[in-house]
Amino acid sequence: MKDMFKLDGKIAIVTGGAGGIGEALALGLGIHGATVVVSSRNQEAIDAVARKITDESGNEAIAITSDVTDEASMQNLVDRVVEKYGRIDILVNAMGMNIKHDAFDYPVEDWQKLFKVNVEGTMIACKAVGRVMRDQKGGAIVNLSSVRGIRGYTGGNSGYCATKGAVELITKALALEWAPHGIRVNALGPALVITPGTKHIAENPELAAKYAAAIPLGRIGMPEDMAGAVIYLVSDAAGFVSGQTIYVDGGLTAA
């Protein structure tokens, strides 16, 4: 039992690995022993994350660009990883976006863009890596959901909530369909997390206090708060856990 959280010898891909949450998850995996392949569309950004992982963990990390909305791009990523390492043990889909509009006037092109990245991108990545995991008879996948996948929210978030609800059901459906192949599929459901896209909240004391007041633990989440749950979900400690979403939300969804 003492080694159940170790990821030594595991090969992990983190899509969206240059984002605030994605970087923290990639770093956590590396520190706990995994060889990490950091991926997004921005080569410079993922190069920096890969260097940080290697510097802080001493484990190998590489950067390979990909676009989760493009099947050929994702397949290229998978092929390169398998060619180099022979297997893929872990996939963490940390990419995502939000476009806010009043629901009465939500532009269909923005709605489609959200679904393209958050929903189609999740499925494309799962499918490409899942085939490898099927052939090697096992693996662990974690998708990025949100508390908005089970709780509606105002402020123009109807599209975002819809995509995260879809991610929740993709996760459950794949967990059932792929269980015979030894593939576990779970999700991470954060509340508000301070990232480059939300740093304006942290920089505004009044606004930060407002958001923190809604969290039972009394503070806003940080990217590093998310890493422990993902390390658990991809480790042997969670070997009997599949089809679940862990809400790392300071108690928000307990109400």
Residue pairs with C-beta under 8 A, 6 or more apart in sequence:
3 236
4 235
4 236
4 237
5 32
5 231
5 232
5 235
5 236
5 237
6 32
6 33
6 235
6 236
7 29
7 32
7 33
7 34
7 90
7 231
7 234
7 235
8 33
8 34
9 33
9 35
10 29
10 33
10 34
10 35
10 89
10 90
10 234
11 34
11 35
11 37
11 81
11 85
11 87
11 88
11 89
11 90
12 26
12 29
12 34
12 35
12 36
12 37
12 88
12 89
12 90
12 91
12 92
12 234
13 36
13 37
13 39
13 77
13 78
13 81
13 88
13 90
13 91
13 92
13 129
14 22
14 25
14 26
14 29
14 36
14 37
14 38
14 39
14 92
14 94
15 22
15 39
15 40
15 66
15 68
15 91
15 92
15 93
15 94
15 95
15 121
15 125
16 22
16 39
16 40
16 68
16 93
16 94
16 95
16 96
16 144
17 23
17 25
17 26
17 36
17 38
17 39
17 40
17 46
17 49
17 63
17 94
18 38
18 40
18 42
18 45
18 46
18 48
18 49
19 40
19 94
19 95
19 96
19 195
19 196
20 193
20 194
20 195
20 196
20 197
20 223
21 94
21 144
21 190
21 193
21 195
21 223
21 226
22 38
22 40
22 49
22 92
22 94
22 95
23 49
23 52
23 223
24 223
24 224
24 226
24 227
25 92
25 94
25 223
25 226
25 227
25 230
26 36
26 38
26 49
26 53
26 61
26 92
26 94
27 49
27 52
27 53
27 56
27 57
27 227
28 224
28 227
28 228
28 230
28 231
29 36
29 90
29 92
29 227
29 230
29 231
29 234
30 36
30 53
30 54
30 56
30 57
30 59
30 61
31 53
31 56
31 57
31 59
32 231
32 235
33 59
34 59
34 89
34 90
35 59
35 60
35 61
35 85
36 50
36 53
36 59
36 60
36 61
36 62
37 61
37 62
37 63
37 64
37 77
37 81
38 46
38 49
38 50
38 53
38 61
38 62
38 63
38 64
39 46
39 63
39 64
39 65
39 66
39 77
40 46
40 65
40 66
40 95
41 65
41 66
41 67
42 65
43 63
43 65
46 63
46 64
46 65
47 63
49 61
49 63
50 61
50 62
50 63
51 61
53 59
53 61
54 60
54 61
62 84
64 77
64 80
64 81
65 73
65 77
66 73
66 74
66 76
66 77
67 73
67 74
68 74
68 93
68 95
68 117
68 120
68 121
68 122
68 124
68 125
69 116
69 117
69 120
69 121
69 124
70 124
71 124
71 128
74 124
74 125
74 128
75 128
77 128
78 88
78 128
78 129
78 131
78 132
81 88
82 88
82 132
87 132
87 136
88 129
88 132
88 133
88 136
88 139
89 133
89 138
89 139
89 140
89 234
90 139
90 140
90 141
90 142
90 234
91 125
91 126
91 129
91 130
91 133
91 139
91 140
91 141
91 142
92 141
92 142
92 144
92 230
92 234
93 121
93 122
93 125
93 126
93 141
93 142
93 143
93 144
94 144
95 117
95 118
95 121
95 144
96 117
96 118
96 144
96 146
97 113
97 114
97 117
97 118
98 114
98 157
98 159
98 160
98 197
99 110
99 113
99 114
99 159
99 160
100 155
100 156
100 157
100 159
100 160
101 107
101 110
101 156
101 158
101 159
102 156
103 156
103 158
106 158
106 159
110 159
111 159
114 159
114 160
114 162
114 163
115 159
115 162
115 163
115 166
118 160
118 163
118 164
118 166
118 167
119 163
119 166
119 167
119 170
122 143
122 144
122 167
122 170
123 170
126 141
126 143
126 170
126 174
126 185
129 139
129 141
130 139
130 141
130 174
130 178
130 183
132 139
133 139
133 141
133 178
133 181
133 182
133 183
134 178
134 181
134 183
137 181
137 182
138 181
138 182
138 183
139 182
139 183
139 184
140 183
140 184
140 185
140 186
140 233
140 234
140 238
141 174
141 183
141 184
141 185
141 186
142 185
142 186
142 187
142 188
142 230
142 233
142 234
143 167
143 170
143 171
143 185
143 186
143 187
143 188
144 167
144 187
144 188
144 190
145 164
145 167
145 168
145 171
145 187
145 188
145 189
145 245
146 160
146 164
146 189
146 190
146 191
147 189
147 190
147 191
147 247
147 249
147 252
147 253
148 157
148 160
148 161
148 164
149 161
149 164
149 165
149 167
149 168
149 187
149 189
149 245
150 165
150 168
150 189
150 245
150 253
151 161
151 253
152 158
152 161
153 160
153 161
164 189
167 187
168 187
168 189
168 245
171 185
171 186
171 187
171 243
171 245
172 243
174 183
174 185
175 184
175 185
175 186
175 242
175 243
175 244
176 243
178 185
179 242
184 233
184 238
184 239
184 241
184 242
185 242
185 243
186 233
186 238
186 241
186 242
186 243
186 244
186 245
186 246
187 244
187 245
187 246
188 226
188 229
188 230
188 233
188 245
188 246
188 248
189 245
189 246
189 247
189 248
189 249
189 253
190 221
190 225
190 226
190 247
190 248
190 249
191 215
191 220
191 221
191 247
191 248
191 249
191 250
191 252
191 253
192 198
192 201
192 211
192 215
192 220
192 221
193 220
193 221
193 222
193 223
193 225
193 226
194 201
194 202
194 220
194 221
194 222
194 223
195 223
200 207
201 207
201 208
201 211
201 220
202 208
202 220
208 220
211 220
212 218
212 219
212 220
214 252
215 221
215 249
215 250
215 251
215 252
216 250
216 251
216 252
216 254
216 255
217 250
217 251
218 250
219 250
221 248
221 249
221 250
225 248
226 248
229 246
229 248
232 238
232 246
233 241
233 246
247 253
